[in-house]
Every structure is written in structure tokens, then in C-alpha cells.
């Protein structure tokens, strides 16, 4: 399929999606960066580009974008480190875009705080669709304050506190925490967690959900007490005290 026909297809998809937002693309390959920027703009987004990790980090802080598309291998500061720094500072949705196909690299990307992971070469429609799915999850949160045993999640703002201490989570981890807190003391399988948290839109990497949960557990650990327990052979359970 030609680049022009691809652009027409993205334009048609954008009419259906009716999504908008400010996207920051951090990618050192000028051809790919410009290509991705064009597709996002054709789909109704505004898009900015940074060519290395340091300038990308600075631009992310300046623009406060709705979504970041981040290459894993970058000059000056690699994508994993950029992702980790951003995750400490905000809950901005991050999609990793990289040529690395190894399962371990995908897990590293997700474990650093990314919400999704796309391997090059990719179809532009997939990038736009993944972006739309992540942003729908963010904008679709119902105003709700969930509190269990010192852990508080504000689903409107996406803010999380543990014993009144703020913690920064990715959008995927916030979605998982919301599911756990809405189903206290209930054993949930991986498939149930994906369905309830992501409406089956989570990229089905084998065991990738475990990586997201592992990072979530580290963030909400309460003085050595871990509310998310592994139920071997079954799934996970968010344990709360019954009043």
C-alpha cells in the first residue's frame, strides 16, 4: 500500500474516532518522526517532535502533552530513562515505539512505565488506534474517589496517594489499580484484569500484564505490607481489611 493511500485511510479513521490532543513524538530518525507526525496531524491531533532524549524530556515538561510516543533507542538520553523520569513526574500516557522485538525489551519498556509498546515496522493505523485507545481510557474515567486501607485513587485527576504520600503511576497502572480497588478481596485472572481495566484493548504480550502489576505493587507498598497478592495458578487479589 502506498504512503498516499495510507494517509487516506488514516483520514477516514480520524473521522470515526473524532479524537484530539497534543502529542509529543520523541524519535531521532527524522524520516520516521516526520512520518508519524503527519499521520497524527491527519488524524486530528497536534504533534510536536523532539530528536533526542534530553530535548524530548525538556519539551515534555514544557508542553505537558496528552500523549508521548517515545523511541526506545535515543541519543543523549535513552528512551527507557526518559520514560522512568517522566513517570516519576507525571502520569502522561506513553507509547514506546522501537525496532527491538525481543520479549525482554518489551517488558523493560513496559516496566519503565510505558502504557503500550509498538514494534517497527508498524502500520500507521495501529499507532493512531493505540493512541486513541489510551486517550479514551484517560478521558473516560468517571469522577470517583476510591479509598482502601490508606490507598486513595482519584479517577478524575488520576492522582494516587499511599498514606497521604503521592505516587506517580502510568495510565495502565492507574487502570489496573482502579480495577483492583473496585473488586476488593476478589481473585482476578489476567484475562479478567485485561477485560475490566482496558476493555480488551491491552496489547496481548504474554505475561506483559505481570510487568505492569509488578511495578504497581512496588509503588503502593505500605511499609512492607503488599495489598496485591499473587494467587498461584489463579491470578491476583487486592486484599483489604473487612470492617
Secondary structure as UniProt FT lines:
FT   HELIX           3..17
FT   STRAND          22..26
FT   HELIX           30..42
FT   TURN            43..44
FT   STRAND          46..50
FT   HELIX           53..63
FT   STRAND          67..71
FT   HELIX           79..89
FT   STRAND          93..98
FT   HELIX           103..111
FT   TURN            112..113
FT   STRAND          116..119
FT   HELIX           124..139
FT   STRAND          145..148
FT   TURN            149..150
FT   STRAND          151..154
FT   TURN            155..158
FT   STRAND          159..162
FT   TURN            163..164
FT   STRAND          165..167
FT   HELIX           171..182
FT   TURN            183..185
FT   STRAND          187..188
FT   HELIX           190..198
FT   TURN            199..200
FT   TURN            206..207
FT   HELIX           208..220
FT   TURN            223..224
FT   STRAND          228..231
FT   TURN            232..234
FT   STRAND          235..238
//
